[in-house]
């Protein structure tokens, strides 16, 4: 019943937007938790990454996932 109501409002675009919003929120929370739990070569990098994630909302988590590994310490 609810699904047919949503589809009558303009197709499934609302469901698609909801799905991508949920994925983004999960990615954002994952990045924040990873930043807080990680050790960095330079202690100030933790604050820098937190600010990037918080203020660069759309691109911040993606940039962190691509470039953040190089700033962490490796315990191998």
C-alpha positions in Angstrom: 0.0 0.0 0.0 2.7 2.5 1.0 4.9 1.5 -2.0 2.1 2.1 -4.5 1.5 5.5 -2.8 5.2 6.4 -3.3 5.2 5.2 -6.9 2.2 7.3 -7.6 4.0 10.4 -6.3 6.6 10.2 -9.1 8.0 6.7 -9.6 10.5 5.2 -7.3 12.7 8.3 -7.2 11.9 8.9 -3.5 13.0 5.3 -2.7 16.2 5.7 -4.7 17.0 9.0 -3.0 16.3 7.5 0.4 18.6 4.5 -0.4 21.5 6.7 -1.5 21.0 9.0 1.6 21.2 6.0 3.8 24.4 4.8 2.1 25.9 8.2 2.5 25.1 8.4 6.2 26.6 4.9 6.8 29.8 6.0 4.9 30.0 9.2 6.8 29.7 7.4 10.2 32.2 4.8 9.1 34.8 7.5 8.2 34.2 9.4 11.5 34.7 6.2 13.6 37.8 5.3 11.6 39.3 8.7 12.1 38.7 8.6 15.9 40.0 5.1 16.3 43.1 5.5 14.1 46.6 6.6 15.0 48.3 9.1 12.7 51.9 10.0 11.9 51.2 13.6 12.8 48.7 14.0 15.7 47.2 17.1 14.2 46.0 15.1 11.1 43.2 13.6 13.2 41.7 17.1 13.7 42.3 18.0 10.0 40.5 14.9 8.8 37.6 15.5 11.2 37.2 19.0 9.9 37.3 17.8 6.3 34.7 15.2 7.0 32.5 17.7 8.9 32.7 20.7 6.5 33.2 19.1 3.1 30.0 17.1 3.5 29.6 15.6 0.0 33.2 15.0 -1.0 34.9 14.7 2.4 34.3 11.0 3.1 35.4 10.1 -0.4 38.6 12.1 -0.1 39.3 10.5 3.3 38.9 7.0 1.9 41.2 7.8 -1.0 43.9 9.8 0.7 43.5 9.0 4.5 45.5 5.8 4.4 48.8 7.6 3.7 48.6 9.7 6.9 48.1 6.7 9.3 50.8 4.9 11.1 51.3 1.3 10.1 51.8 -1.3 12.8 52.9 -4.3 10.8 
